[in-house]
Amino acid sequence: MKYLCLVYFEGKILDAFTKDERDAIDNESIAYDEELQRSGHFIAAQALDSVQSAITVRVRSGKISTTDGPFAETKEQLGGFILIEARDLNDAIQVASKIPLARFGCIEVRPIWELTRK
């Protein structure tokens, strides 16, 4: 099964890191992605730009509206994702628990719902 691991953290925590600390967590994250590739769990992973660059898009009655920033007003913001292949939810949780940024925020694990034309 495929699972999406959504990486949430408070931006101000990472903003407070020194350059060396930021480089270390980036390198640790890249190394973990490489480990997931070797284990067969890895499908895709990307970090996201800061939440200040987000645009929220809505369509109501055929009209498009945009709002600067994220939809949710929370301290923790979506900072990236890892799409994995796992045997089951327990396996996905074990994979997610080792994502380096889990130490500073949280990882939301969600099964992928495969859409099929009916």
Backbone as CSV, one residue per row, in Angstrom:
resi,resn,N_x,N_y,N_z,CA_x,CA_y,CA_z,C_x,C_y,C_z
1,MET,0.843,-1.190,0.000,0.000,0.000,0.000,0.876,1.237,0.000
2,LYS,0.336,2.299,-0.567,1.031,3.578,-0.554,0.506,4.436,0.591
3,TYR,1.424,5.136,1.246,1.086,6.049,2.341,1.808,7.366,2.106
4,LEU,1.111,8.461,2.417,1.718,9.780,2.360,2.060,10.207,3.779
5,CYS,3.309,10.554,3.991,3.768,11.049,5.283,3.916,12.563,5.153
6,LEU,2.999,13.290,5.761,3.013,14.750,5.714,3.821,15.268,6.894
7,VAL,4.802,16.094,6.620,5.745,16.576,7.628,5.319,17.971,8.078
8,TYR,4.920,18.087,9.345,4.502,19.366,9.916,5.492,19.801,10.995
9,PHE,5.790,21.096,11.033,6.638,21.636,12.085,6.410,23.137,12.171
10,GLU,6.835,23.714,13.283,6.759,25.162,13.451,7.946,25.787,12.741
11,GLY,7.677,26.655,11.799,8.739,27.294,11.046,9.719,28.042,11.918
12,LYS,9.210,28.641,13.003,10.111,29.432,13.851,11.153,28.561,14.536
13,ILE,10.860,27.282,14.734,11.852,26.380,15.318,13.029,26.214,14.351
14,LEU,12.720,25.942,13.093,13.794,25.788,12.115,14.475,27.119,11.823
15,ASP,13.718,28.202,11.850,14.306,29.530,11.625,15.352,29.862,12.686
16,ALA,15.193,29.296,13.885,16.123,29.565,14.983,17.403,28.733,14.885
17,PHE,17.431,27.744,13.988,18.627,26.917,13.817,19.775,27.751,13.256
18,THR,20.967,27.407,13.669,22.145,27.991,13.028,22.289,27.359,11.645
19,LYS,23.151,27.924,10.815,23.376,27.353,9.487,23.870,25.912,9.613
20,ASP,24.767,25.663,10.562,25.285,24.307,10.751,24.189,23.338,11.183
21,GLU,23.306,23.775,12.085,22.192,22.923,12.526,21.242,22.642,11.363
22,ARG,20.965,23.664,10.562,20.061,23.496,9.406,20.685,22.545,8.391
23,ASP,21.977,22.727,8.115,22.671,21.824,7.195,22.637,20.394,7.717
24,ALA,22.804,20.223,9.019,22.808,18.883,9.616,21.450,18.199,9.453
25,ILE,20.351,18.915,9.715,19.025,18.290,9.581,18.700,18.035,8.113
26,ASP,19.134,18.924,7.217,18.940,18.690,5.780,19.697,17.438,5.344
27,ASN,20.957,17.316,5.768,21.764,16.145,5.408,21.184,14.861,5.993
28,GLU,20.678,14.943,7.222,20.061,13.775,7.855,18.795,13.364,7.094
29,SER,18.030,14.342,6.653,16.805,14.054,5.897,17.130,13.411,4.551
30,ILE,18.136,13.919,3.864,18.549,13.337,2.582,19.049,11.908,2.794
31,ALA,19.814,11.689,3.841,20.317,10.350,4.144,19.160,9.389,4.429
32,TYR,18.119,9.876,5.117,16.974,9.003,5.401,16.226,8.664,4.120
33,ASP,16.081,9.633,3.217,15.458,9.340,1.916,16.246,8.251,1.182
34,GLU,17.581,8.346,1.226,18.419,7.334,0.583,18.246,5.968,1.242
35,GLU,18.087,5.959,2.565,17.843,4.701,3.288,16.503,4.100,2.858
36,LEU,15.493,4.953,2.702,14.181,4.475,2.254,14.257,3.914,0.832
37,GLN,15.087,4.510,-0.015,15.270,3.977,-1.367,15.862,2.575,-1.305
38,ARG,16.893,2.400,-0.479,17.540,1.088,-0.359,16.572,0.033,0.198
39,SER,15.683,0.432,1.113,14.767,-0.533,1.738,13.539,-0.826,0.887
40,GLY,13.342,-0.056,-0.198,12.183,-0.270,-1.066,10.938,0.485,-0.639
41,HIS,11.022,1.316,0.394,9.869,2.089,0.854,9.653,3.371,0.055
42,PHE,10.703,3.925,-0.497,10.676,5.264,-1.089,9.940,5.294,-2.425
43,ILE,9.046,6.284,-2.579,8.435,6.587,-3.872,8.819,8.008,-4.281
44,ALA,8.611,8.980,-3.391,8.956,10.380,-3.683,9.031,11.148,-2.374
45,ALA,9.800,12.248,-2.391,9.886,13.126,-1.221,10.299,14.508,-1.689
46,GLN,9.735,15.522,-1.057,10.102,16.895,-1.352,9.861,17.752,-0.122
47,ALA,10.743,18.719,0.073,10.503,19.767,1.067,9.704,20.867,0.377
48,LEU,8.983,21.635,1.154,8.213,22.748,0.612,8.863,24.067,1.000
49,ASP,8.654,25.075,0.162,9.119,26.417,0.489,8.356,26.894,1.723
50,SER,8.764,28.004,2.289,8.141,28.491,3.523,6.646,28.758,3.324
51,VAL,5.928,28.720,4.425,4.483,28.920,4.393,4.124,30.314,3.888
52,GLN,5.037,31.265,4.009,4.763,32.621,3.514,4.619,32.637,1.994
53,SER,5.112,31.633,1.303,4.999,31.579,-0.158,3.706,30.901,-0.618
54,ALA,2.907,30.387,0.318,1.699,29.631,-0.035,0.589,30.545,-0.559
55,ILE,-0.174,29.997,-1.485,-1.395,30.628,-1.982,-2.497,29.583,-1.843
56,THR,-3.608,29.959,-1.243,-4.750,29.057,-1.115,-5.752,29.403,-2.207
57,VAL,-6.170,28.397,-2.970,-7.097,28.581,-4.091,-8.433,27.942,-3.745
58,ARG,-9.503,28.684,-4.006,-10.869,28.169,-3.830,-11.668,28.474,-5.096
59,VAL,-12.608,27.591,-5.402,-13.538,27.843,-6.499,-14.938,27.722,-5.920
60,ARG,-15.695,28.798,-6.024,-17.072,28.833,-5.528,-17.947,29.416,-6.626
61,SER,-19.006,28.701,-6.968,-19.928,29.131,-8.018,-19.176,29.484,-9.301
62,GLY,-18.149,28.686,-9.609,-17.394,28.884,-10.831,-16.375,30.010,-10.788
63,LYS,-16.254,30.696,-9.659,-15.309,31.812,-9.544,-14.106,31.392,-8.713
64,ILE,-12.933,31.767,-9.207,-11.680,31.450,-8.522,-11.321,32.594,-7.586
65,SER,-10.987,32.238,-6.359,-10.450,33.238,-5.437,-9.155,32.692,-4.851
66,THR,-8.228,33.598,-4.572,-6.952,33.197,-3.975,-6.711,34.021,-2.721
67,THR,-6.039,33.396,-1.772,-5.677,34.048,-0.527,-4.201,33.785,-0.285
68,ASP,-3.458,34.821,0.075,-2.057,34.617,0.428,-1.973,33.800,1.700
69,GLY,-1.042,32.863,1.718,-0.796,32.080,2.915,-1.578,30.782,2.938
70,PRO,-1.353,30.027,3.995,-2.007,28.721,4.137,-3.457,28.893,4.574
71,PHE,-4.220,27.827,4.384,-5.618,27.839,4.800,-5.735,27.795,6.316
72,ALA,-4.958,26.922,6.930,-5.074,26.711,8.383,-4.252,27.739,9.145
73,GLU,-4.806,28.216,10.225,-4.082,29.121,11.127,-3.597,28.298,12.313
74,THR,-2.484,27.639,12.130,-1.923,26.813,13.188,-0.440,27.128,13.327
75,LYS,0.145,26.724,14.438,1.578,26.931,14.621,2.375,26.020,13.701
76,GLU,1.961,24.762,13.603,2.673,23.824,12.748,2.106,23.908,11.334
77,GLN,2.997,24.007,10.367,2.614,24.105,8.970,3.210,22.936,8.197
78,LEU,2.574,22.592,7.090,3.082,21.533,6.229,4.407,21.984,5.634
79,GLY,5.444,21.191,5.856,6.770,21.565,5.392,7.326,20.642,4.324
80,GLY,6.663,19.519,4.099,7.127,18.592,3.084,6.362,17.289,3.148
81,PHE,6.750,16.359,2.291,6.067,15.070,2.267,7.036,13.986,1.830
82,ILE,6.697,12.767,2.207,7.381,11.582,1.706,6.286,10.588,1.335
83,LEU,6.282,10.167,0.095,5.346,9.152,-0.375,6.071,7.818,-0.317
84,ILE,5.498,6.876,0.413,6.172,5.599,0.637,5.297,4.430,0.223
85,GLU,5.928,3.299,0.068,5.262,2.008,-0.101,5.508,1.249,1.194
86,ALA,4.461,0.729,1.821,4.597,-0.003,3.075,3.664,-1.209,3.066
87,ARG,4.043,-2.222,3.834,3.224,-3.449,3.905,1.836,-3.162,4.456
88,ASP,1.785,-2.289,5.487,0.531,-1.984,6.159,0.734,-0.715,6.977
89,LEU,-0.295,-0.303,7.713,-0.214,0.924,8.492,0.894,0.862,9.538
90,ASN,1.063,-0.274,10.189,2.117,-0.383,11.202,3.497,-0.170,10.595
91,ASP,3.726,-0.727,9.418,5.000,-0.525,8.726,5.170,0.955,8.367
92,ALA,4.103,1.593,7.893,4.151,3.013,7.533,4.465,3.879,8.765
93,ILE,3.886,3.531,9.901,4.147,4.271,11.143,5.617,4.137,11.541
94,GLN,6.169,2.943,11.397,7.586,2.741,11.729,8.486,3.580,10.815
95,VAL,8.155,3.614,9.543,8.918,4.433,8.601,8.801,5.907,8.986
96,ALA,7.592,6.372,9.251,7.347,7.777,9.584,8.048,8.185,10.880
97,SER,8.134,7.275,11.817,8.740,7.612,13.115,10.219,7.928,13.007
98,LYS,10.836,7.532,11.912,12.272,7.763,11.730,12.564,8.992,10.878
99,ILE,11.542,9.696,10.418,11.760,10.922,9.652,12.382,11.945,10.603
100,PRO,13.542,12.496,10.258,14.253,13.373,11.191,13.420,14.532,11.748
101,LEU,12.586,15.152,10.944,11.818,16.305,11.436,10.694,15.914,12.394
102,ALA,10.448,14.621,12.575,9.468,14.191,13.573,9.895,14.640,14.971
103,ARG,11.192,14.862,15.171,11.693,15.312,16.476,11.305,16.754,16.777
104,PHE,10.921,17.521,15.753,10.607,18.938,15.941,9.146,19.258,15.669
105,GLY,8.400,18.317,15.122,7.002,18.557,14.776,6.243,17.253,14.817
106,CYS,5.491,16.974,13.762,4.748,15.712,13.697,4.672,15.241,12.251
107,ILE,4.388,13.959,12.100,4.236,13.357,10.783,2.826,12.771,10.721
108,GLU,2.041,13.254,9.777,0.700,12.698,9.558,0.820,11.612,8.504
109,VAL,0.379,10.400,8.834,0.457,9.256,7.923,-0.952,8.972,7.399
110,ARG,-1.089,9.012,6.072,-2.403,8.769,5.472,-2.286,7.816,4.304
111,PRO,-3.166,6.806,4.253,-3.151,5.910,3.101,-3.563,6.680,1.842
112,ILE,-3.007,6.273,0.725,-3.380,6.853,-0.567,-4.665,6.187,-1.031
113,TRP,-5.597,6.980,-1.448,-6.846,6.479,-2.008,-6.684,6.511,-3.521
114,GLU,-6.545,5.345,-4.105,-6.351,5.244,-5.546,-7.685,5.532,-6.251
115,LEU,-7.705,6.580,-7.052,-8.895,6.913,-7.825,-8.952,6.053,-9.078
116,THR,-10.133,5.551,-9.361,-10.328,4.776,-10.589,-11.555,5.293,-11.311
117,ARG,-11.445,5.311,-12.624,-12.591,5.746,-13.437,-13.658,4.660,-13.372
118,LYS,-14.885,5.091,-13.143,-15.993,4.112,-13.021,-16.923,4.240,-14.194
